[in-house]
Amino acid sequence: MNCEEFANAGLDRNLEAGGPEFAAAREHLRACPDCAALYETSRVLRADLRELGQETCEASAPSRIEMRLRQEFRTQHKTLRTHRVTWLAGWSLAAASIIAGAVVWVNWNRENTVEVANRMGPTVQTAPRSNSPREATTEKPPGSPASPARPQTPRKERTQPLVASKTSDEFTPLPGSVPGFLDDSTIVRVQLQRGALGAFGLPVSEERASDWIQVDLLVAADGQPQALRLPQSASN
Amino acid sequence: MHIAAQETDDVLLKRSAKGDEDAFTQLYWRNQAQIYRFALRMTGRAWAAEEIVQDVFMTLVREPKKYDAARGPLGAFLYGIARNRVMKHLERQPREFSFEQKNAEGDAKAIEAADNHTPAHWAEVRERRERVRSAVLSLPPEFRETVVLCELEEMSYEEAAQVLECPIGTVRSRLHRGRALLLAKLEILREAPKRANASR
């Protein structure tokens, strides 16, 4: 073993206590006074460092550090909890607002549909009032100039009442109608959106609410509809 | 809440991150002493070591997700933070050396045990220890931390390499170089009083 090998392999070892693997290093130590001096200095240094290490080996952070850290820990997690609660509350409020908005919109939409139906109802019902019920029920030839129900344009056809044949067998009485009044009634054929039937207390499929259908209304002498009849094509 | 002693640091850290204060306290007591000693031996100042310990664990409280268990044990992670803080401290105060001998509560510690040695012997021991301390504290930081970990903390090369995040060969060479520097500094420190006496 030369000096360089000794410096790499044996300088930081305890050669006196070492086993047979350090025999070559010990041999070199006996033969080389420079390395022996270096080894001795190194040994003293190691002992000094060990002593210095033992001096502070029991040292630990004072308890006030733990107190501070625990305080910080509590503050940190309290703040986190507060943030989480605030976040949850914010999102809940937003979700509630959206739901409330949706409910309001649905209600408004439904009211709007009913309003349209109501608006169409009086248009149709006022027509028989302007004409005598007897006149309305009288069947006139289509080419007659005095015929009030003759449609001029498709638009007018929708607003002006059509007088239907009086076969009251298939009429469904409307809620609140008085059966005795049926004798003086007039049958009026109107075109309205299927959604408007909801106003008469009838079930309406929402998917087909916007369809236009023909309905025969049995209108009493006071102008109030008493019953209605759906032609076969509209009832499907 | 009872925390089983065998629970790993990782589990404790997860529980601590969820707000379990006992888990955090357990973690603190498992690791604080070695971090404090490392900081004290690196800076030579008790107040600096306290600050560093506080910073290290504050990081653990505020950013527990910074620790990645796949990269090594929690102890090495804490040492890493402590090293950064020590380096910052040394950059701020590069020339101040004062190895205060204080115990955990900050009081002066009686380090010599009562025995039959003479006061002159103890004076000599104290002087030699002071020289070694000054020599360690005057080492460049990269050599100092290797000497502190391998010689004072008595870590193996593997452990030191994990803490210092460098290969074992680097630890070995830094230690070798650190020892050589220490010897040179101790020689200078040993000769200084003699030269001072001779000049009088």
Interface residues (C-beta under 8 A of the other chain):
Chain A: L11 D12 T41 S42 L45 R46 D48 L49 R50 E51 L52 G53 E55 T56 C57 E58 A59 S60 A61 P62 S63 I65 E66 R68 L69 R70 E72 F73 R74 Q76 H77 L80 R81
Chain B: S16 G19 E21 F24 T25 Y28 Q32 A33 I35 Y36 R37 L40 R41 A49 E50 V53 Q54 F57 M58 V61 R62 Q101 N103 A104 E105 G106 I111 R128 R129 V132 R133 V136 V147 E151 L152 E153 E154 L175 H176 R179 L182 L183 L186
